[in-house]
Amino acid sequence: MVAAPTSGALAMKHVSTAGTLLLYQFIGVLVLGLALDALGFMSELAVLPLLLCNLVVAYHLGKAAQALGRSRWLYTLAAGLPPAAIAVCILLYSSAWARTMDQR
């Protein structure tokens, strides 16, 4: 029987997934913006996929906050915009790391 992951480990899993998705999201939007600009379209159109992809990041950050015993919806809503998602990701990562170290 497999033991359930601890709250710190579960939060760390969700935060690392969100951080990886944030990185891929910004690289993808940069490439998409450059491609749109090269094709003669408005490069600002690349912001729309950024906002849509950020919903997945906000979901994972909300799950990490829930695993740490914090308000899931507050952190999900706060991470709704990409700059705030970076701040929430850093905050939750440090909390998850501290909780993981305390459990050892």
MIFITOR-762367 format. One record per residue: residue number from 0; residue in one letter; chain; x, y, z of N, C-alpha, C, O in turn. Coordinates in Angstrom, 2 decimals, padded with zeros to 5 digits, always signed. Layout:
// residues N
pos=NUM; code=A; unit=A; n_east=X; n_north=Y; n_up=Z; ca_east=X; ca_north=Y; ca_up=Z; c_east=X; c_north=Y; c_up=Z; o_east=X; o_north=Y; o_up=Z
...
END
This chain:
// residues 104
pos=0; code=M; unit=A; n_east=+000.84; n_north=-001.17; n_up=+000.00; ca_east=+000.00; ca_north=+000.00; ca_up=+000.00; c_east=+000.90; c_north=+001.24; c_up=+000.00; o_east=+001.87; o_north=+001.31; o_up=+000.75
pos=1; code=V; unit=A; n_east=+000.57; n_north=+002.19; n_up=-000.83; ca_east=+001.36; ca_north=+003.41; ca_up=-000.96; c_east=+000.84; c_north=+004.45; c_up=+000.02; o_east=-000.36; o_north=+004.69; o_up=+000.12
pos=2; code=A; unit=A; n_east=+001.76; n_north=+005.06; n_up=+000.75; ca_east=+001.37; ca_north=+006.09; ca_up=+001.71; c_east=+001.00; c_north=+007.37; c_up=+000.98; o_east=+001.58; o_north=+007.70; o_up=-000.06
pos=3; code=A; unit=A; n_east=+000.04; n_north=+008.09; n_up=+001.53; ca_east=-000.37; ca_north=+009.37; ca_up=+000.93; c_east=+000.73; c_north=+010.39; c_up=+001.14; o_east=+001.38; o_north=+010.41; o_up=+002.19
pos=4; code=P; unit=A; n_east=+000.96; n_north=+011.25; n_up=+000.14; ca_east=+002.00; ca_north=+012.25; ca_up=+000.31; c_east=+001.64; c_north=+013.25; c_up=+001.40; o_east=+000.47; o_north=+013.56; o_up=+001.62
pos=5; code=T; unit=A; n_east=+002.67; n_north=+013.75; n_up=+002.07; ca_east=+002.43; ca_north=+014.74; ca_up=+003.12; c_east=+002.00; c_north=+016.05; c_up=+002.49; o_east=+002.15; o_north=+016.24; o_up=+001.28
pos=6; code=S; unit=A; n_east=+001.48; n_north=+016.94; n_up=+003.30; ca_east=+000.97; ca_north=+018.20; ca_up=+002.77; c_east=+002.09; c_north=+019.02; c_up=+002.14; o_east=+001.87; o_north=+019.66; o_up=+001.11
pos=7; code=G; unit=A; n_east=+003.28; n_north=+018.99; n_up=+002.73; ca_east=+004.41; ca_north=+019.73; ca_up=+002.16; c_east=+004.84; c_north=+019.16; c_up=+000.82; o_east=+005.13; o_north=+019.91; o_up=-000.11
pos=8; code=A; unit=A; n_east=+004.87; n_north=+017.83; n_up=+000.72; ca_east=+005.26; ca_north=+017.19; ca_up=-000.54; c_east=+004.22; c_north=+017.41; c_up=-001.62; o_east=+004.56; o_north=+017.65; o_up=-002.78
pos=9; code=L; unit=A; n_east=+002.95; n_north=+017.34; n_up=-001.25; ca_east=+001.88; ca_north=+017.56; ca_up=-002.22; c_east=+001.89; c_north=+019.01; c_up=-002.70; o_east=+001.72; o_north=+019.27; o_up=-003.89
pos=10; code=A; unit=A; n_east=+002.10; n_north=+019.94; n_up=-001.78; ca_east=+002.17; ca_north=+021.35; ca_up=-002.16; c_east=+003.38; c_north=+021.59; c_up=-003.05; o_east=+003.29; o_north=+022.34; o_up=-004.02
pos=11; code=M; unit=A; n_east=+004.50; n_north=+020.96; n_up=-002.73; ca_east=+005.71; ca_north=+021.13; ca_up=-003.54; c_east=+005.49; c_north=+020.61; c_up=-004.96; o_east=+005.98; o_north=+021.19; o_up=-005.93
pos=12; code=K; unit=A; n_east=+004.74; n_north=+019.51; n_up=-005.08; ca_east=+004.43; ca_north=+018.94; ca_up=-006.40; c_east=+003.62; c_north=+019.93; c_up=-007.23; o_east=+003.93; o_north=+020.18; o_up=-008.39
pos=13; code=H; unit=A; n_east=+002.57; n_north=+020.51; n_up=-006.63; ca_east=+001.73; ca_north=+021.45; ca_up=-007.36; c_east=+002.47; c_north=+022.75; c_up=-007.68; o_east=+002.29; o_north=+023.31; o_up=-008.76
pos=14; code=V; unit=A; n_east=+003.28; n_north=+023.23; n_up=-006.75; ca_east=+004.02; ca_north=+024.47; ca_up=-006.99; c_east=+005.07; c_north=+024.27; c_up=-008.08; o_east=+005.26; o_north=+025.15; o_up=-008.93
pos=15; code=S; unit=A; n_east=+005.75; n_north=+023.14; n_up=-008.08; ca_east=+006.75; ca_north=+022.91; ca_up=-009.12; c_east=+006.10; c_north=+022.74; c_up=-010.49; o_east=+006.65; o_north=+023.18; o_up=-011.49
pos=16; code=T; unit=A; n_east=+004.93; n_north=+022.11; n_up=-010.53; ca_east=+004.19; ca_north=+022.01; ca_up=-011.79; c_east=+003.79; c_north=+023.40; c_up=-012.28; o_east=+003.92; o_north=+023.71; o_up=-013.47
pos=17; code=A; unit=A; n_east=+003.29; n_north=+024.23; n_up=-011.37; ca_east=+002.89; ca_north=+025.59; ca_up=-011.74; c_east=+004.08; c_north=+026.42; c_up=-012.20; o_east=+003.97; o_north=+027.17; o_up=-013.16
pos=18; code=G; unit=A; n_east=+005.21; n_north=+026.28; n_up=-011.53; ca_east=+006.41; ca_north=+027.02; ca_up=-011.93; c_east=+006.91; c_north=+026.61; c_up=-013.30; o_east=+007.32; o_north=+027.46; o_up=-014.10
pos=19; code=T; unit=A; n_east=+006.88; n_north=+025.32; n_up=-013.57; ca_east=+007.29; ca_north=+024.83; ca_up=-014.88; c_east=+006.34; c_north=+025.33; c_up=-015.97; o_east=+006.78; o_north=+025.75; o_up=-017.04
pos=20; code=L; unit=A; n_east=+005.05; n_north=+025.29; n_up=-015.69; ca_east=+004.07; ca_north=+025.80; ca_up=-016.66; c_east=+004.23; c_north=+027.30; c_up=-016.88; o_east=+004.07; o_north=+027.78; o_up=-018.00
pos=21; code=L; unit=A; n_east=+004.55; n_north=+028.05; n_up=-015.82; ca_east=+004.80; ca_north=+029.49; ca_up=-015.97; c_east=+005.97; c_north=+029.74; c_up=-016.91; o_east=+005.91; o_north=+030.61; o_up=-017.78
pos=22; code=L; unit=A; n_east=+007.04; n_north=+028.98; n_up=-016.72; ca_east=+008.21; ca_north=+029.15; ca_up=-017.59; c_east=+007.86; c_north=+028.85; c_up=-019.04; o_east=+008.18; o_north=+029.64; o_up=-019.93
pos=23; code=Y; unit=A; n_east=+007.21; n_north=+027.72; n_up=-019.28; ca_east=+006.81; ca_north=+027.37; ca_up=-020.65; c_east=+005.83; c_north=+028.38; c_up=-021.23; o_east=+005.87; o_north=+028.68; o_up=-022.43
pos=24; code=Q; unit=A; n_east=+004.97; n_north=+028.88; n_up=-020.39; ca_east=+003.98; ca_north=+029.85; ca_up=-020.84; c_east=+004.65; c_north=+031.13; c_up=-021.33; o_east=+004.30; o_north=+031.64; o_up=-022.39
pos=25; code=F; unit=A; n_east=+005.60; n_north=+031.65; n_up=-020.58; ca_east=+006.25; ca_north=+032.89; ca_up=-020.98; c_east=+007.14; c_north=+032.70; c_up=-022.21; o_east=+007.22; o_north=+033.59; o_up=-023.06
pos=26; code=I; unit=A; n_east=+007.80; n_north=+031.56; n_up=-022.31; ca_east=+008.60; ca_north=+031.28; ca_up=-023.50; c_east=+007.69; c_north=+031.15; c_up=-024.72; o_east=+008.00; o_north=+031.68; o_up=-025.79
pos=27; code=G; unit=A; n_east=+006.57; n_north=+030.45; n_up=-024.57; ca_east=+005.63; ca_north=+030.30; ca_up=-025.68; c_east=+005.02; c_north=+031.61; c_up=-026.12; o_east=+004.85; o_north=+031.84; o_up=-027.32
pos=28; code=V; unit=A; n_east=+004.69; n_north=+032.47; n_up=-025.18; ca_east=+004.11; ca_north=+033.76; ca_up=-025.54; c_east=+005.15; c_north=+034.64; c_up=-026.23; o_east=+004.81; o_north=+035.39; o_up=-027.15
pos=29; code=L; unit=A; n_east=+006.39; n_north=+034.56; n_up=-025.80; ca_east=+007.45; ca_north=+035.32; ca_up=-026.46; c_east=+007.63; c_north=+034.86; c_up=-027.90; o_east=+007.71; o_north=+035.69; o_up=-028.81
pos=30; code=V; unit=A; n_east=+007.68; n_north=+033.57; n_up=-028.11; ca_east=+007.83; ca_north=+033.03; ca_up=-029.47; c_east=+006.61; c_north=+033.37; c_up=-030.31; o_east=+006.75; o_north=+033.75; o_up=-031.48
pos=31; code=L; unit=A; n_east=+005.42; n_north=+033.23; n_up=-029.75; ca_east=+004.19; ca_north=+033.54; ca_up=-030.48; c_east=+004.13; c_north=+035.01; c_up=-030.83; o_east=+003.72; o_north=+035.37; o_up=-031.94
pos=32; code=G; unit=A; n_east=+004.52; n_north=+035.89; n_up=-029.91; ca_east=+004.52; ca_north=+037.32; ca_up=-030.18; c_east=+005.49; c_north=+037.69; c_up=-031.28; o_east=+005.18; o_north=+038.52; o_up=-032.14
pos=33; code=L; unit=A; n_east=+006.67; n_north=+037.08; n_up=-031.27; ca_east=+007.65; ca_north=+037.35; ca_up=-032.32; c_east=+007.17; c_north=+036.83; c_up=-033.68; o_east=+007.36; o_north=+037.47; o_up=-034.71
pos=34; code=A; unit=A; n_east=+006.53; n_north=+035.65; n_up=-033.66; ca_east=+006.02; ca_north=+035.09; ca_up=-034.91; c_east=+004.88; c_north=+035.94; c_up=-035.46; o_east=+004.81; o_north=+036.18; o_up=-036.67
pos=35; code=L; unit=A; n_east=+003.99; n_north=+036.39; n_up=-034.59; ca_east=+002.90; ca_north=+037.26; ca_up=-035.06; c_east=+003.44; c_north=+038.57; c_up=-035.62; o_east=+002.94; o_north=+039.07; o_up=-036.62
pos=36; code=D; unit=A; n_east=+004.45; n_north=+039.12; n_up=-034.97; ca_east=+005.04; ca_north=+040.36; ca_up=-035.44; c_east=+005.71; c_north=+040.16; c_up=-036.81; o_east=+005.62; o_north=+041.02; o_up=-037.68
pos=37; code=A; unit=A; n_east=+006.38; n_north=+039.04; n_up=-036.98; ca_east=+007.05; ca_north=+038.75; ca_up=-038.25; c_east=+006.04; c_north=+038.54; c_up=-039.38; o_east=+006.34; o_north=+038.81; o_up=-040.55
pos=38; code=L; unit=A; n_east=+004.87; n_north=+038.05; n_up=-039.04; ca_east=+003.84; ca_north=+037.81; ca_up=-040.05; c_east=+002.97; c_north=+039.04; c_up=-040.32; o_east=+002.10; o_north=+039.01; o_up=-041.19
pos=39; code=G; unit=A; n_east=+003.23; n_north=+040.12; n_up=-039.58; ca_east=+002.51; ca_north=+041.36; ca_up=-039.82; c_east=+001.26; c_north=+041.55; c_up=-038.97; o_east=+000.50; o_north=+042.48; o_up=-039.20
pos=40; code=F; unit=A; n_east=+001.06; n_north=+040.67; n_up=-038.01; ca_east=-000.08; ca_north=+040.81; ca_up=-037.12; c_east=+000.34; c_north=+041.57; c_up=-035.86; o_east=+001.53; o_north=+041.81; o_up=-035.63
pos=41; code=M; unit=A; n_east=-000.64; n_north=+041.95; n_up=-035.06; ca_east=-000.33; ca_north=+042.62; ca_up=-033.80; c_east=+000.25; c_north=+041.60; c_up=-032.82; o_east=-000.37; o_north=+040.57; o_up=-032.55
pos=42; code=S; unit=A; n_east=+001.42; n_north=+041.89; n_up=-032.30; ca_east=+002.04; ca_north=+040.94; ca_up=-031.37; c_east=+001.31; c_north=+040.92; c_up=-030.03; o_east=+001.51; o_north=+040.00; o_up=-029.23
pos=43; code=E; unit=A; n_east=+000.46; n_north=+041.91; n_up=-029.77; ca_east=-000.30; ca_north=+041.94; ca_up=-028.53; c_east=-001.34; c_north=+040.82; c_up=-028.46; o_east=-001.86; o_north=+040.51; o_up=-027.38
pos=44; code=L; unit=A; n_east=-001.65; n_north=+040.22; n_up=-029.60; ca_east=-002.60; ca_north=+039.11; ca_up=-029.60; c_east=-002.08; c_north=+037.90; c_up=-028.85; o_east=-002.85; o_north=+037.00; o_up=-028.51
pos=45; code=A; unit=A; n_east=-000.78; n_north=+037.86; n_up=-028.59; ca_east=-000.19; ca_north=+036.74; ca_up=-027.85; c_east=-000.58; c_north=+036.77; c_up=-026.38; o_east=-000.35; o_north=+035.80; o_up=-025.66
pos=46; code=V; unit=A; n_east=-001.16; n_north=+037.87; n_up=-025.92; ca_east=-001.57; ca_north=+037.97; ca_up=-024.51; c_east=-002.78; c_north=+037.08; c_up=-024.23; o_east=-002.93; o_north=+036.59; o_up=-023.11
pos=47; code=L; unit=A; n_east=-003.63; n_north=+036.87; n_up=-025.21; ca_east=-004.82; ca_north=+036.05; ca_up=-025.00; c_east=-004.49; c_north=+034.61; c_up=-024.62; o_east=-005.04; o_north=+034.09; o_up=-023.65
pos=48; code=P; unit=A; n_east=-003.60; n_north=+033.93; n_up=-025.37; ca_east=-003.22; ca_north=+032.57; ca_up=-024.92; c_east=-002.51; c_north=+032.58; c_up=-023.57; o_east=-002.62; o_north=+031.62; o_up=-022.80
pos=49; code=L; unit=A; n_east=-001.78; n_north=+033.66; n_up=-023.29; ca_east=-001.11; ca_north=+033.77; ca_up=-021.99; c_east=-002.13; c_north=+033.73; c_up=-020.86; o_east=-001.94; o_north=+033.01; o_up=-019.88
pos=50; code=L; unit=A; n_east=-003.19; n_north=+034.49; n_up=-021.00; ca_east=-004.21; ca_north=+034.53; ca_up=-019.96; c_east=-004.96; c_north=+033.20; c_up=-019.84; o_east=-005.32; o_north=+032.79; o_up=-018.73
pos=51; code=L; unit=A; n_east=-005.19; n_north=+032.54; n_up=-020.95; ca_east=-005.87; ca_north=+031.25; ca_up=-020.91; c_east=-005.00; c_north=+030.18; c_up=-020.28; o_east=-005.48; o_north=+029.38; o_up=-019.48
pos=52; code=C; unit=A; n_east=-003.73; n_north=+030.15; n_up=-020.64; ca_east=-002.81; ca_north=+029.16; ca_up=-020.06; c_east=-002.58; c_north=+029.43; c_up=-018.57; o_east=-002.30; o_north=+028.51; o_up=-017.81
pos=53; code=N; unit=A; n_east=-002.70; n_north=+030.68; n_up=-018.17; ca_east=-002.47; ca_north=+031.02; ca_up=-016.77; c_east=-003.57; c_north=+030.46; c_up=-015.86; o_east=-003.37; o_north=+030.35; o_up=-014.66
pos=54; code=L; unit=A; n_east=-004.71; n_north=+030.11; n_up=-016.42; ca_east=-005.76; ca_north=+029.50; ca_up=-015.60; c_east=-005.32; c_north=+028.15; c_up=-015.04; o_east=-005.67; o_north=+027.80; o_up=-013.92
pos=55; code=V; unit=A; n_east=-004.55; n_north=+027.39; n_up=-015.83; ca_east=-004.03; ca_north=+026.11; ca_up=-015.36; c_east=-003.01; c_north=+026.33; c_up=-014.25; o_east=-002.98; o_north=+025.60; o_up=-013.26
pos=56; code=V; unit=A; n_east=-002.18; n_north=+027.36; n_up=-014.41; ca_east=-001.19; ca_north=+027.70; ca_up=-013.39; c_east=-001.90; c_north=+028.10; c_up=-012.09; o_east=-001.51; o_north=+027.67; o_up=-011.01
pos=57; code=A; unit=A; n_east=-002.94; n_north=+028.91; n_up=-012.21; ca_east=-003.68; ca_north=+029.35; ca_up=-011.03; c_east=-004.35; c_north=+028.16; c_up=-010.33; o_east=-004.42; o_north=+028.13; o_up=-009.10
pos=58; code=Y; unit=A; n_east=-004.82; n_north=+027.20; n_up=-011.10; ca_east=-005.42; ca_north=+025.99; ca_up=-010.52; c_east=-004.40; c_north=+025.24; c_up=-009.66; o_east=-004.69; o_north=+024.85; o_up=-008.53
pos=59; code=H; unit=A; n_east=-003.20; n_north=+025.04; n_up=-010.20; ca_east=-002.17; ca_north=+024.31; ca_up=-009.46; c_east=-001.71; c_north=+025.08; c_up=-008.22; o_east=-001.44; o_north=+024.48; o_up=-007.18
pos=60; code=L; unit=A; n_east=-001.62; n_north=+026.40; n_up=-008.33; ca_east=-001.24; ca_north=+027.18; ca_up=-007.16; c_east=-002.33; c_north=+027.15; c_up=-006.10; o_east=-002.03; o_north=+027.16; o_up=-004.90
pos=61; code=G; unit=A; n_east=-003.59; n_north=+027.10; n_up=-006.51; ca_east=-004.68; ca_north=+026.95; ca_up=-005.56; c_east=-004.65; c_north=+025.61; c_up=-004.85; o_east=-004.91; o_north=+025.53; o_up=-003.65
pos=62; code=K; unit=A; n_east=-004.33; n_north=+024.56; n_up=-005.59; ca_east=-004.21; ca_north=+023.23; ca_up=-004.98; c_east=-003.05; c_north=+023.19; c_up=-003.99; o_east=-003.14; o_north=+022.54; o_up=-002.95
pos=63; code=A; unit=A; n_east=-001.96; n_north=+023.87; n_up=-004.32; ca_east=-000.81; ca_north=+023.92; ca_up=-003.40; c_east=-001.18; c_north=+024.67; c_up=-002.13; o_east=-000.80; o_north=+024.27; o_up=-001.03
pos=64; code=A; unit=A; n_east=-001.92; n_north=+025.76; n_up=-002.27; ca_east=-002.35; ca_north=+026.52; ca_up=-001.10; c_east=-003.28; c_north=+025.67; c_up=-000.23; o_east=-003.20; o_north=+025.72; o_up=+000.99
pos=65; code=Q; unit=A; n_east=-004.15; n_north=+024.91; n_up=-000.86; ca_east=-005.05; ca_north=+024.03; ca_up=-000.11; c_east=-004.26; c_north=+022.97; c_up=+000.66; o_east=-004.59; o_north=+022.65; o_up=+001.80
pos=66; code=A; unit=A; n_east=-003.22; n_north=+022.43; n_up=+000.03; ca_east=-002.40; ca_north=+021.41; ca_up=+000.70; c_east=-001.66; c_north=+022.00; c_up=+001.90; o_east=-001.34; o_north=+021.28; o_up=+002.85
pos=67; code=L; unit=A; n_east=-001.39; n_north=+023.29; n_up=+001.85; ca_east=-000.70; ca_north=+023.96; ca_up=+002.96; c_east=-001.67; c_north=+024.48; c_up=+004.01; o_east=-001.24; o_north=+025.06; o_up=+005.01
pos=68; code=G; unit=A; n_east=-002.97; n_north=+024.28; n_up=+003.80; ca_east=-003.96; ca_north=+024.71; ca_up=+004.76; c_east=-004.37; c_north=+026.17; c_up=+004.61; o_east=-004.87; o_north=+026.78; o_up=+005.56
pos=69; code=R; unit=A; n_east=-004.15; n_north=+026.73; n_up=+003.45; ca_east=-004.52; ca_north=+028.12; ca_up=+003.20; c_east=-005.75; c_north=+028.16; c_up=+002.30; o_east=-006.19; o_north=+027.13; o_up=+001.79
pos=70; code=S; unit=A; n_east=-006.30; n_north=+029.34; n_up=+002.12; ca_east=-007.51; ca_north=+029.50; ca_up=+001.33; c_east=-007.23; c_north=+029.24; c_up=-000.15; o_east=-006.51; o_north=+029.99; o_up=-000.80
pos=71; code=R; unit=A; n_east=-007.80; n_north=+028.16; n_up=-000.65; ca_east=-007.56; ca_north=+027.77; ca_up=-002.04; c_east=-008.04; c_north=+028.84; c_up=-003.01; o_east=-007.32; o_north=+029.19; o_up=-003.94
pos=72; code=W; unit=A; n_east=-009.23; n_north=+029.36; n_up=-002.81; ca_east=-009.81; ca_north=+030.30; ca_up=-003.76; c_east=-009.12; c_north=+031.65; c_up=-003.73; o_east=-009.00; o_north=+032.31; o_up=-004.76
pos=73; code=L; unit=A; n_east=-008.67; n_north=+032.06; n_up=-002.56; ca_east=-007.95; ca_north=+033.33; ca_up=-002.47; c_east=-006.66; c_north=+033.28; c_up=-003.29; o_east=-006.36; o_north=+034.22; o_up=-004.04
pos=74; code=Y; unit=A; n_east=-005.92; n_north=+032.20; n_up=-003.15; ca_east=-004.67; ca_north=+032.08; ca_up=-003.89; c_east=-004.92; c_north=+031.83; c_up=-005.38; o_east=-004.14; o_north=+032.28; o_up=-006.22
pos=75; code=T; unit=A; n_east=-005.99; n_north=+031.12; n_up=-005.71; ca_east=-006.31; ca_north=+030.90; ca_up=-007.12; c_east=-006.67; c_north=+032.22; c_up=-007.80; o_east=-006.22; o_north=+032.50; o_up=-008.91
pos=76; code=L; unit=A; n_east=-007.49; n_north=+033.02; n_up=-007.13; ca_east=-007.86; ca_north=+034.32; ca_up=-007.70; c_east=-006.67; c_north=+035.26; c_up=-007.77; o_east=-006.53; o_north=+036.03; o_up=-008.73
pos=77; code=A; unit=A; n_east=-005.82; n_north=+035.21; n_up=-006.77; ca_east=-004.64; ca_north=+036.08; ca_up=-006.77; c_east=-003.68; c_north=+035.71; c_up=-007.90; o_east=-003.01; o_north=+036.57; o_up=-008.45
pos=78; code=A; unit=A; n_east=-003.63; n_north=+034.43; n_up=-008.23; ca_east=-002.73; ca_north=+033.96; ca_up=-009.29; c_east=-003.37; c_north=+034.06; c_up=-010.67; o_east=-002.82; o_north=+033.54; o_up=-011.64
pos=79; code=G; unit=A; n_east=-004.52; n_north=+034.70; n_up=-010.77; ca_east=-005.22; ca_north=+034.80; ca_up=-012.05; c_east=-004.48; c_north=+035.61; c_up=-013.09; o_east=-004.63; o_north=+035.36; o_up=-014.29
pos=80; code=L; unit=A; n_east=-003.69; n_north=+036.56; n_up=-012.68; ca_east=-002.89; ca_north=+037.35; ca_up=-013.61; c_east=-001.43; c_north=+036.90; c_up=-013.52; o_east=-000.93; o_north=+036.64; o_up=-012.42
pos=81; code=P; unit=A; n_east=-000.74; n_north=+036.82; n_up=-014.65; ca_east=+000.62; ca_north=+036.28; ca_up=-014.65; c_east=+001.62; c_north=+036.94; c_up=-013.69; o_east=+002.37; o_north=+036.21; o_up=-013.04
pos=82; code=P; unit=A; n_east=+001.68; n_north=+038.27; n_up=-013.55; ca_east=+002.65; ca_north=+038.81; ca_up=-012.59; c_east=+002.36; c_north=+038.38; c_up=-011.14; o_east=+003.29; o_north=+038.12; o_up=-010.37
pos=83; code=A; unit=A; n_east=+001.09; n_north=+038.33; n_up=-010.79; ca_east=+000.73; ca_north=+037.88; ca_up=-009.45; c_east=+000.99; c_north=+036.39; c_up=-009.29; o_east=+001.30; o_north=+035.93; o_up=-008.19
pos=84; code=A; unit=A; n_east=+000.87; n_north=+035.62; n_up=-010.36; ca_east=+001.13; ca_north=+034.19; ca_up=-010.29; c_east=+002.59; c_north=+033.92; c_up=-009.94; o_east=+002.89; o_north=+032.96; o_up=-009.23
pos=85; code=I; unit=A; n_east=+003.48; n_north=+034.77; n_up=-010.43; ca_east=+004.89; ca_north=+034.61; ca_up=-010.09; c_east=+005.10; c_north=+034.83; c_up=-008.60; o_east=+005.81; o_north=+034.06; o_up=-007.95
pos=86; code=A; unit=A; n_east=+004.49; n_north=+035.87; n_up=-008.06; ca_east=+004.63; ca_north=+036.17; ca_up=-006.63; c_east=+004.01; c_north=+035.06; c_up=-005.78; o_east=+004.60; o_north=+034.65; o_up=-004.78
pos=87; code=V; unit=A; n_east=+002.84; n_north=+034.59; n_up=-006.16; ca_east=+002.18; ca_north=+033.51; ca_up=-005.41; c_east=+003.00; c_north=+032.23; c_up=-005.49; o_east=+003.10; o_north=+031.50; o_up=-004.50
pos=88; code=C; unit=A; n_east=+003.58; n_north=+031.96; n_up=-006.63; ca_east=+004.41; ca_north=+030.77; ca_up=-006.81; c_east=+005.62; c_north=+030.82; c_up=-005.87; o_east=+005.95; o_north=+029.82; o_up=-005.24
pos=89; code=I; unit=A; n_east=+006.27; n_north=+031.96; n_up=-005.79; ca_east=+007.42; ca_north=+032.10; ca_up=-004.90; c_east=+007.01; c_north=+031.96; c_up=-003.44; o_east=+007.68; o_north=+031.29; o_up=-002.67
pos=90; code=L; unit=A; n_east=+005.90; n_north=+032.58; n_up=-003.07; ca_east=+005.40; ca_north=+032.52; ca_up=-001.69; c_east=+005.05; c_north=+031.08; c_up=-001.30; o_east=+005.45; o_north=+030.61; o_up=-000.23
pos=91; code=L; unit=A; n_east=+004.32; n_north=+030.39; n_up=-002.15; ca_east=+003.92; ca_north=+029.03; ca_up=-001.82; c_east=+005.09; c_north=+028.06; c_up=-001.88; o_east=+005.12; o_north=+027.09; o_up=-001.13
pos=92; code=Y; unit=A; n_east=+006.04; n_north=+028.31; n_up=-002.76; ca_east=+007.22; ca_north=+027.44; ca_up=-002.83; c_east=+008.01; c_north=+027.52; c_up=-001.53; o_east=+008.45; o_north=+026.50; o_up=-000.99
pos=93; code=S; unit=A; n_east=+008.20; n_north=+028.74; n_up=-001.03; ca_east=+008.95; ca_north=+028.88; ca_up=+000.22; c_east=+008.21; c_north=+028.24; c_up=+001.38; o_east=+008.83; o_north=+027.64; o_up=+002.25
pos=94; code=S; unit=A; n_east=+006.88; n_north=+028.37; n_up=+001.42; ca_east=+006.09; ca_north=+027.76; ca_up=+002.48; c_east=+006.12; c_north=+026.23; c_up=+002.39; o_east=+006.25; o_north=+025.55; o_up=+003.40
pos=95; code=A; unit=A; n_east=+006.00; n_north=+025.71; n_up=+001.17; ca_east=+006.03; ca_north=+024.25; ca_up=+000.99; c_east=+007.40; c_north=+023.70; c_up=+001.33; o_east=+007.51; o_north=+022.63; o_up=+001.93
pos=96; code=W; unit=A; n_east=+008.44; n_north=+024.40; n_up=+000.96; ca_east=+009.79; ca_north=+023.95; ca_up=+001.27; c_east=+010.02; c_north=+023.93; c_up=+002.78; o_east=+010.60; o_north=+022.99; o_up=+003.31
pos=97; code=A; unit=A; n_east=+009.56; n_north=+024.98; n_up=+003.46; ca_east=+009.71; ca_north=+025.04; ca_up=+004.92; c_east=+008.93; c_north=+023.92; c_up=+005.60; o_east=+009.43; o_north=+023.31; o_up=+006.55
pos=98; code=R; unit=A; n_east=+007.72; n_north=+023.64; n_up=+005.12; ca_east=+006.93; ca_north=+022.56; ca_up=+005.71; c_east=+007.57; c_north=+021.21; c_up=+005.44; o_east=+007.54; o_north=+020.34; o_up=+006.30
pos=99; code=T; unit=A; n_east=+008.15; n_north=+021.02; n_up=+004.26; ca_east=+008.82; ca_north=+019.76; ca_up=+003.95; c_east=+010.03; c_north=+019.57; c_up=+004.85; o_east=+010.29; o_north=+018.46; o_up=+005.31
pos=100; code=M; unit=A; n_east=+010.78; n_north=+020.63; n_up=+005.10; ca_east=+011.96; ca_north=+020.54; ca_up=+005.96; c_east=+011.56; c_north=+020.29; c_up=+007.42; o_east=+012.28; o_north=+019.60; o_up=+008.15
pos=101; code=D; unit=A; n_east=+010.44; n_north=+020.83; n_up=+007.86; ca_east=+009.97; ca_north=+020.61; ca_up=+009.23; c_east=+009.54; c_north=+019.17; c_up=+009.46; o_east=+009.64; o_north=+018.66; o_up=+010.58
pos=102; code=Q; unit=A; n_east=+009.06; n_north=+018.50; n_up=+008.42; ca_east=+008.57; ca_north=+017.14; ca_up=+008.56; c_east=+009.69; c_north=+016.11; c_up=+008.57; o_east=+009.46; o_north=+014.94; o_up=+008.89
pos=103; code=R; unit=A; n_east=+010.88; n_north=+016.52; n_up=+008.23; ca_east=+012.00; ca_north=+015.55; ca_up=+008.20; c_east=+012.63; c_north=+015.40; c_up=+009.54; o_east=+013.58; o_north=+014.63; o_up=+009.69
END
